[in-house]
């Protein structure tokens, strides 16, 4: 869950690396560092904190045309300057940045590096010390690098500099994301194309188990055992402005504002020439051929999966199980005869989900990935991919990707269901307008945040049926960015234990958008109010009552989650702002969770 960059070319590397790391900060932001190579050798700068803190310690005068950089989300060793990357070998000949986790680093240390004093607590340092160890035994750098890689168990994306080789960045990958970029007079390395769009939009995918020599004029890809591989670059269709905040104070606010446009774009992307909603025929056939769908996802994407289950069951008549990826991987349920696995992942890189996909492929079952990132690991490794078309989501808290996941799931289920009597295209257009009304109600959401969440310790979100799934997502949004302890509950479950936590002024957000259970959830609201709760009812037009705090526009019952989540996102945003939290980069979190 770290980000790495590398530059080898005609220009001064320092600023390119720092700018690249700024674009990767979403992947980790507890410490950062760069290494610059010039005639004098390799110089490392690192610092605890953000890239702006790193900038303060980088020598403004240093020049060099080759360099590597890293932004860290700590796994092994606390976030501090010593554990920050780059790490160097004992003689400082080799310098490395690494994203991933080396599971057998203790063993390797014991077996090969007993006499080498380690500088840091990281698993990464073992890699660079091993390369040095093997090169001291007489291997060339590439041989020592390959031998080291062959010993590693776990995940890695690595960029390595050798002080004695001024021409090359040694690169390798296993399970962690990594791309190589082809520039004009330079070649680059990055965990995510966004980091190097400043230099090029031509990128080459690197596959697991490959080693790459990145030189100024050429890129050489080979397998771990040395067989050469030819692979053409592809064009990344991202506009640099897509990844800028513009006039917005936070990416999260920008991304919430983009949601109506995202729904409209999805309608367009999934419409055929006749203007009807459609999906790829092979995916349609896979869905029709399945006797059960297994949705696998984590966090917000899991919450989208819960809604997706309703879509598939109600619109397509296909039974669905939804599983948290970190759980199912180690405890596969009894599968049906013809299962289809659907992986939902904004980033397409989530390690928990990926380990399930690997198992699913071993078992020989078909898999479809629904992701926002074309070419991501989960997309490449599944049989089929459907894209979210939400544009880059930079804020750690997912907003527009969740709404996009719901829209795509609805379309897929609708197309798979063929004969559904819902006019989904029209209904989604109504949803886009309703979301617009919601994002235009920011002032009201700010007021609600102040009214209900000022100085509170905890908060509850309740709902039934679809509203329950959105309650889970609303609670996750609030806790991750404002650090208020928040829980989402099925309204009916409260009285089975949790209601004991309701005391004077406890905020309870209740969603009322499902006609079939509207009276029941109103009953639950009465129960908490009777125990002193400060209840904020958000209902849908047609189901609203006089004291409701906010009424969302009427949309199709199945599609309410796309709209009712928006006030919860906005309320969380304003609560976090009020508390002075770092909205886009909440503590302890990273956007792309590439460790299990
Ligand atoms: C919360 C959030 C996370 C992610 C989760 C899975 O706002 O973004 O809960 O949903 O880490 O990530 P993806 O969707 O990239 O697989």
Boltz pocket constraint, residues with backbone or C-beta under 6 A from the ligand:
constraints:
  - pocket:
      binder: B
      contacts: [[A, 298], [A, 299], [A, 300], [A, 301], [A, 302], [A, 344], [A, 345], [A, 346], [A, 347], [A, 348], [A, 349], [A, 350], [A, 353], [A, 396], [A, 397], [A, 398], [A, 399], [A, 476], [A, 477], [A, 480], [A, 590], [A, 591], [A, 592], [A, 593]]
      max_distance: 6.0
